[in-house]
């Protein structure tokens, strides 16, 4: 848990249409102040920009963002999404079965009632217990907090996923856990929107999630300097709220693998670069599927990890 009275160094960026650029602002505890160039923040945020200003401006043009709007604090070059919380994996499997496989859900619950053990089909795959597992999502469809989110045309079961994300500030290969921890340049909140009615069939294909995940994810308006928080990534608190009502109080405790462990695993015989985003996967109780609360048009979604950031969206009908 982070003391709310202690403000961690953080960065945000805003759209400056008149000068056709992205303005960078840093807050080290004495209020937001602009910096002339992203390179001016290298003492706190060591992530060099991977995309040209023209590319980012065109991206935000397509989103219809107004002048002065807050954009992504970091524009990541890739997006790996882990699953490090066993409780989420089990409860999400129950929630998926409850809605889409009701007979299997009833069988599983009967088994659990009789044996007082988790139904085997609700547990993660055995590989999960041996090493960190993840899938590659679409870094180019991550949108800023505040953007209205429409149901994708191919889904009637839109869900959210509250996650902790870290962005590398240095290259890695064959890293130790200590080296992986030192390479974390920034920490953000991530929301992995999911089309649950599409996801089950895609997972059964053997290729993992595709259109069920890649259409949209979102990121908090602010990023926190990695060196200020890497020693407590497994002790953060978080909340889920819809329409002003808090549905879950959760946190990052009880990870099967820490984020430095997960990053070090990925780096074995694979080159990693600054700007790559890696996420914990959903915090326990951090999805509607676990809570039995599915998103609907008109909902106001708010996801927060204390001391790190907030994500807010209004949910709309399919375009």
DAQUIWO-V431149 format. One record per helix or strand. SS is the DSSP state (2 for helix, 1 for strand). FROM is the first residue (numbers start at 0). LEN is the number of residues. If there is no record, write none. Layout:
BEGIN
SS | FROM | LEN
SS | FROM | LEN
END
This chain:
BEGIN
1 | 9 | 7
1 | 20 | 7
1 | 31 | 4
2 | 37 | 4
2 | 52 | 11
1 | 69 | 2
1 | 77 | 5
2 | 85 | 15
2 | 101 | 14
2 | 119 | 3
2 | 125 | 4
1 | 133 | 3
2 | 138 | 3
1 | 141 | 3
1 | 148 | 2
1 | 157 | 2
1 | 160 | 8
1 | 171 | 1
2 | 176 | 6
1 | 183 | 8
1 | 193 | 2
2 | 195 | 9
1 | 216 | 3
1 | 222 | 3
2 | 225 | 3
2 | 229 | 3
1 | 236 | 6
1 | 244 | 7
2 | 258 | 8
1 | 271 | 1
1 | 275 | 12
2 | 287 | 4
1 | 299 | 6
1 | 308 | 8
END
